[in-house]
Amino acid sequence: MAKQKQSNAPAKTAPRNSERPILAWETKEFEEYDRNKKWYAVALVAGVLLVAGALVLQQWLVAVVFALATYVVVQHAGDKPRTLAIAISKLGVQVGKRFHPFSELKAFWVIYKPPAKTLTLQGISRFKPLIKVHLADVDPLAVQNALKDHLAEQAKESEDFIDKLSRWIRL
């Protein structure tokens, strides 16, 4: 008699109800802007002026920080955003490869005032940054309904100053 070969691969099982996404979509990691040569020239001139101002005021460390910040901004301005898969389940929120269980999240808010269309998740730890997810073409009410049973919703009328500034300077 021939022996049956046993597979060491785990058996595929249907996902449990708690693991099935309530809502899922794909979005870009960050907003992508067209930056022409003029944008790079303005960024470099602004950086040089900030460094020069710090040197005039004899703030050596500030001058170094401004020089490094200018380099980093110009260097990463051409980066292309990755496409992230977002899924909200009964257990938590999956953002790309990272899973955020509801037990590690404190609150959420949705800002939907085009061009600003973001979901922000706040963790319970003070030292972890806010998790910001672009909504793309997803209905913001569907996102609120998917999260409201699991997290407290905070009322936010508009996006933060830094978000507005980075959109204005196309960062």
N, C-alpha and C positions, 0 to 999 in steps of 0.2 A: 504494500500500500504506500502511496506517495503521501508525504507529509504536506499539510497545508502551510503555506508561508504566512507567518503572522507579521503584520505591519507594526512598526514602532511609532508610526505617525499617530498623533492624537485624532480621535474620531471627531468629525465635524458635527457640531450640534447647532440647532437653531438658536439664535440669540434669545435670551430671556426677555420678558416684557420690559424689565427695568433697564436693559441695555439697548433696546431699540430706540433710535432717535425720535424725539417728538417733532423736532424741526431740524433740517439740515440744509446747508448751502455752501457754495464755494465763493471765496472772495480773494482779493489781492492783499498781500501782507501790509502794504502801505500804498497811499495814493501816488501815482506816477505822473510827473509833470514833464512837459517838453522844455528843455533848457537849451537856449541858443548861446552863441558866443558872448552876446551882450550880458546874459545872466552871469556867466563865469567871470567876465571882466568886472562887473559891479561887485560881485562877491569878493574878488581879490582886492579891489580898491577899498572896499569897506574894511576888510581884514587888515590891510596895510595901514589905513587911517587909525584903526583901533590900536594896533601895535605902536604906531608913532605917538599917539596920544599918551599911551602908558609909559613910553620911554621918556617923553617930555616931562611927565610927572614923576619920573624916576621910580616907577612901579615895575621893577624888573620881573617879578614873578607873574604879574598880570600880563605883561608883554609876552612872556613865554606862553601863557595859557591862551591868549588871543591868537598867537601865531599857530599853535597846535590846533585850536578850534577851527581856524580858517582852513588849514590843511585838511583836516578831517571832513569838513563840510564839502569842500571842493572835490576831494577824492571820492567821497561816497555819493555825490550828487548823481552820478551816472549809473548807480546800482539799479538793477531791475528787480521788482518785487516778485516774490514767490506766490504761487496760488495755494491758499490754505483751505482745507476742508473744515467746516465748522458744523458741530452737531450738538444739540441740546437733548439730553436724555433725562430720565428720572433720577439718575445718579450724579449727574454733573454736566459740565460743558467741555467738549473736546475742541481745542483750537490747534489745528495742524496735528502735530505728533504729541502735543501736551494735553493731558487730561486734568481738569480742575474739578475735583469733587465738591459738591455743595457744602460739605462739612468744612472746607477750607475757604469758602466764599461768604462774605458778609452781606453785600447788597449789589444792586445793579441799577443802571439807568440807561435810557435810550434817548439819544438826541437825534431828532429827525427834522432838520431845517435845512433842506438842500442849499448848498452842496454838502453840508455836514449831515452824515448818516452813519452814526456809530452806536454800538452797544459797548458800555463800559462795565466791567466787573471789578468789584472791590473785594480784596481778600481780607481775611481776619488778621493777618500779620501786618504790622505797621511798616515792616521793612521790605515788603514785596510791592513792586509797582502795580499800578492799575493795569488791567488787561483791556485793551481797546480793540474792538473788532468792527471792521467796516460791514455795513449791512448789505451793500451792493443793491440788488433789486428785491430783497426780502421785505415783506410787509412788517413794519415795526410793531403793529398790534399783535401779530402772530408771535413775535419774539417776546413781547411783554406777557402774553397769555401763557407761553411755554415756561417762563421763569417765575411768574408771580406766586405760584404755589410752593416754591422752593426757597426763594430769596426775598428779602425786603426790597421794595423799590424806592429809590430816592428821587425826589422831584428836582430835576435839573432843567432849566429853561434853555440854556445855550451852552456851547462848548467853552472850554477854558481859554484864557488869553493866549497861552502858549500854542494851543492848537490853531487858533485864529491867526496868530503871527506866522506860524510855519506854513499855513496855507497861503497867506498873503505873499510871503517871500519864496513860495514854491519849494519848500523843503520836504 
